Amino acid sequence: MAQRHPDTAAATPVGLTADGLPGRDAGSVLEQYLRDQATGFLRALAPREGEPGRPQDDSAEAGRLMRRSARRIAGALHTYGSLTDPAWADPLRAELGWLSSTLGREHQYAARMARLITALQRLASAEEAAGTAAASQADDELSLWLPASGEREGPAADHPQAAAEPVSADRTNGTGTAEALRDPSARTAPGTEALTGTARAATGRRTPAPSPAAAERGTGTGPLAVGAARAGALLERQLTLARTRAHSAALQAMGSSRFHAVVDAVALLASEVPLTPAAHQPAEAVLPLLAEQSHARLNEAAGDLALARARHPYNADALYAALATELVAERQDVPWNRVRVLLRLRRYAQEVFPYDDVEPTARLTAAARVLEQHREAAEAAAAVTAAARTPRIAPATAYALGVLHADQRLEVEAARYAFAHLWSR
């Protein structure tokens, strides 16, 4: 994406449109957008309040719609805050941020647990598949030096009659092992099953590959597969506990007077919005400048990122920082998270006042999706780090958690690589 540094003193900046704005003031355009978002917020609230005729099993979808409307209202008040009464808009924006984070925490823990468990299964299955492939290659190389199936070697091959001659028990120290080896149809004595299986495997029969179901579960005998089950159980236990606490906090927030005060303030948006005298100016003279200021803040924050380094694949900056200290990794993720928030605000500002072309919108949406994946991977890696601090965990469990942590930090690096190429277009 081409970075632009607009002159805020100019008229309508290049790339913005004023279609539909002539004859309207800035306050009316902002009121229409806030009214639509407030209506969506109140509609999403209806199933939670038990409105008759509405299904009660869509609370997750209703919560998502409520968070979506709350974020957009807060974003519009942030970008176009100079058009509204700050004594009313600033507290409402803060309360909407609290509500969105409180209601979304349970969903984030559930998605994080699914992400980590899936990653563990993928890594363990990949290790098992690699081990099976290596064993098959070793069998192929070994078969070049072994006799074909049905052939015999040694004295038995030179004297077939001796091979068919029964061997007495006193010649085998009473175990009958030699007779069992010479005559496959003979009765196998106790303790010879492992030896017979080894001889059978050496004649060219490969060890069967694990079933798809076992590979999907990540069961195997590799170093990672041994600790993956315990690591998955540890992560599931900790994240389930965090999710339960987040669910309780959301229920407590939904029944608090603070929540009802937010609902009353949002309901006010459906009827009227407290505006300042600046909102009565022409929309084509005010909204483009405010929207472009939001884009300028985004460009400035993106310029502080190490995009030149991120354009190189496998630079391992994210992984090396995570292996150094946790504080370094957190500081490294902070500027990327700031760009993610500013990019979200820019997208919401663009919904109030759109661009001429649809392509910048598509690029903003793609970049926002990549940075959201960056946030999810970074927070998942932090959850793995917290689980690794559990006292008295087994070495195999610690090994599996370490591999999982490195995998998530590489996902962070991949997201930075994708964003760097998107932003430099």
N, C-alpha and C positions, 0 to 999 in steps of 0.2 A: 504494500500500500504506500503510495507516495505521501510523504509527510509534507504538510503545508503549514506555514506560519503566517496566518492572515493578519492583515492590518485591521484592527478593530475599529478604526475611525472611518473605514470605507463604507460604501453603501452595501447592497446585497452581495456577499462574497461569491466568488465563482464556485459553481457546483451546487448552490442552493437555489430553491425555487420560491417564487412568490405567487404561484398560481392559487387562486382561491383566497388570498389574503387581502387584496384591495377592497376597501370599504369595511374592513373588520379591524377591531382593535386587538391588541395583544392579549388583553384580559379575557375576551370572549373565546379566543382559540384555546387558551390554557384552561378555561372553565370547562369547555366541552370535553377535553381530554381527561381532566380530573373527574368529571361527572361520569364518564364511561367506566373508568377504573373503579370508582366508588360503587357503582352499580354492580360490577362483577364481584367486588369484595362482599357486598351484602348478600348477593345471591349465593355465594359459596358458604356463607354463614348459616343459611337456612337449614341444611341437613343437620348441623350440629345443634341447632336450637330445637329440632324436632318438629319442623313444619309439617302439617298434615299433607299427605299425598306425595311426599318426597321420599325416595329410598334412603335407608339408614346405613347401607353397606358401602357407600361411596365417600366415607369420611376422609380417606387418604387423598382421593382426587379433590375433594372440597378443600382440604388443607393446602394442597398444591396451588389451587386457583387463588386461595386467599393470600398465600405468600407471594404469588405472582403479582396480584393487584397491589399489595402493600409495597413491594419493591418498586413498582412503577410510579406509584404516588410519591413515595419518598424521593425517587430519582428526579421526577419532574419538579418537586419543590426545591431540590438542591440546585438544579440547573437554572430554573426560572424563579429563584427565590426573591429576586429583586422586584418581582411583580406582585408578590403577596405580602401580607402583614407578617413581619418576622416574629413578633410576639406570639403569633398563632402557628406559623409554619414550622419554626425550628423545634418546638417541643413535639409537635405532631410527627415530624420526620424522625426524631429520636425514638419515639414510642413505636412507630412502625418498624424501625430497625430492630428494636427489642422483640416485637411480636414475630417478625419474620425469622429471626434467629432461633427463638424459643420453639416455634412450631416446626422448623426445619431440622432441628438437631436429631430428632428420632429417625427421620428419613436418612440423614447422613450416616448415622451409625449402622443402620440396616444395609445401606449400599456399601459401606466400607467393609462390613463383615463378608458380604457376598463377593466383593472384589478380592479380598485376601484369600478366602477359601478357594475360590476359582483359580487364583494364581498358584496356590500351593499344589492343587491337583494338576495343573498344567506343568509345573516344574518337575513334580515327581513322575508324571507320566513321560515327560521328555527324557528324564534320566533313565527310566526303565526301558524306553524304546532304544535309547543309545546303547544301553547295556546288552539288550537283545541283539542289536545289529552287530556289536563288537563280538559277541559270542558266535553269531552265525558266520562272520568273516573268519574267526579263528577256526571254526569247524571246516570251512571251505579250504583253508590253507593246510589244516591237519590232514584232510582227506587225500591230499596228494601223496602223503607218505604212508597211509594206511592201506591194507589190502581191501579189495572190493568185498561187498557183502556176500557171504557164502564161501569165501576163500579161507584157507587155513595156512598158517605159517608155523615154522618150527618143525620138530620131529613128527608131529601128527600129519603134516602135509607130505612128508617123505614116505611115511608108512601108514597108509590108510587103514590097514588091518589093525595096527596098534591103536588107532583112534577108536575103532569100533569095539575093541576088546574091553570088557568090563574090568574095572579096577576094584579090588577087594578093599574092605574097610581097613585091614591092617596096613595097606600101602599108603593110606591117607590119614594115618593116625586116628582112625575111627570116625572121621568126620564126613567122609564121602564127598569132599569138595572137588577132588580131581575127577571123579566120575561125573559130577554135575557139570563141570566145565567141558568135559569131552562129549557128553551126551546131553544135548539140551532138553531132550524129552524126559530125562531122569528127574527124580524127585529132588527138589532143592532142600538142602538141609538148613536148619536154623543158623543164622548168622552169615549166610552167603548171599542174601538178597542184594545188599549194597554192592558186593563184588560183581555179582551178575549184572546189575544195572550199569555199573561202570564199563564192563566189557561190552554190553549192548550199545552203550552210547559211543564207544570207540569204534564200532563197526560202521559208523556212518549215519546213525539216526540222531537228528538234532533235538535239542531240548525244545519242547513246544513253547511258542511265544505266549505271553500273557494275554488273557481274553480282553476284549475291548472294555467290558465292564470293570475288570480289575485295573486296567490302565486308566480308566476315567476316575476311579476312586483313588488313584495314586498309590495302590498297594504294590509293594515290591520289596526287594532285599537290598537296594542300593542305600548308600549313606543318607541321601535326602529322604527317600521313601520311609526309612525307619523312623526319622524324627518328624515327618510331615503330619502324621496322625496326631501326635501329641501337641505339636505346635498349633495345628488347626483347632484342637479341643481347647487349648489355652486361649487362643484368640477369640474363639466363639464364646467362651465363658466370660471373658472380660468385656467384649463388645455387647454381648446380650445384657450384662449388668448395666452398662452405660446406656444402652437403648431403653431399658426398663426405667431407669432414673429419668431419662429425657422424656419418656411418655408420661410419667407422673408429674414432671415439671410442666409439661404442656397442658395436662388436665387441670392442674392447679392454676395455671395462668388463665385458662379459658373461663374459670369460675371466679376470677378476682375482679375487684372493682377497677383495677387498672385496665384490664381488657375491655370492660364495658365503657370506660371513658374513651378508649381508642375507637370503639365502634360508634359512639356518639359523635366523635369528631369526624369520622369518615362519613357518617350519615349527613353531616352538615355539608360535605362536598357535593352531595347529590342535589342540593337545593341552591346553595350559594357559596362563594369562595371569597374570603376577606382579601380584597385587592388594595394595592397602593395607587396613588395618582399616576405612576409610571405605566400602569397597565392600560390606561386609556389612550396611549399613543398608538399610531398605526402599527399593525402587526408586521408589515414588511420592513419596518425600520428598527424594530426591537428584537424580534425572535431570531432573525438570522445572526445577529451579533452575539446573542447569548449562546446560541447553539455552537457557533464557531469558537467561542471562548472555551467551551467544554472540549472541543476537538484539540485546541491548542494545549490544554492541560494534559490531554492524553498523549499528544506527540512529545511533550517535554518529558513525561514519565517514561515513555518508551525509549526516548533517546538516552536515558540513563542506564538502560540495560546493555549487557555485553552481547549485542546481537551479532557482531562480527565473529565472536568466538562461538556463539550458538549455531551459526550456519555450518560449522564443520561437524560432521557426524562423529559420534563416539569420542567427543573431546573429554568426557568423563569428569567435567567440572562438578556436576551435581553429586556424583558418587564420591569423589575425593573429598569434597566438603563435608559430606555426611559421615565419612569414615574418620575425619579429623576430630571434631567435637560437635555436639548437638547445637551449640550456640551458633557456630559458623553456618551450619545448614539452615537454621532458622533465619539468620540475617540474610543469607543468600536468597531465600524464598520471599522475603518481605517485598522487595521492589517488583517482583513478578505479580504478587498478589495485589499490589497497589495498581498496577496497570490493568489487572483484571477488573477491579472495582471501577476504575475510570472508563474502561471500555464498556462496561455495563451501563454506566451513566450516559455515555455517549449514545448508545443504542436507544435508551429511553428518551433522550432529548430528540433523537431523530424521529421517533414515533410522533412527537408533538409537531415537529417541523421537518418534513422529509426532504431528501435530496431529489435532484432531477433524475439521476440515473439509479437503477436498481443494483448495479454492480457493487458500489461501495457498501450498500446494505448487506449484500451477500458476503463480502469480505469481512465486514465487522462481525457478522454472525459466525463465520467460520473461525475467526480469531478468538472470539469469546468462547466457542466450544473447545478449542485447543487449550486455552488457559484454564477452563474449568477442569479438564482432564489433568492439567498440571497441579491444580489444587488438590484434587482427589488423590493423586498418586503421592504427593508430599504428605498429606495428612495420613494416608495409609502407612507410609514409611514411619511416621512418628508413632502410630499405634503399634507397629512391630517393635520399635525401640522400647516403648513402655512395657510391652510383654516380655522382652528380653531381660528386663530388670527384675523379673520375678525371682526371688531367692530359691536356690536349690533346684534348678531345672537341670534335666539330663543333658549331657553333651550333645546327643543327637538332636534334641529339641533346640538347643542353642544354635547348632549348625543350620538346621532348617530355617530358623528365624533370620539368621544372617544372610542366607541365600535369598530369602523373601525380601528382606530389606534392600539388598542390592538390586533386586529386580524392580522394586518400586522406584528407587532412585534413578534407575535407567529409564523408567517410564517418564519421570520428570524431565530428564535430559532429552528424550524424544519429543516431548511436548514443546520444549524450548526450541528445538531444531525446527519443528513445524511452524511455530509462531514466527521465528526469524525469517523464514522464507515467505510466509504470508505477508508480513509487514513490509518487506522490502520490495514488493511488487510495484 
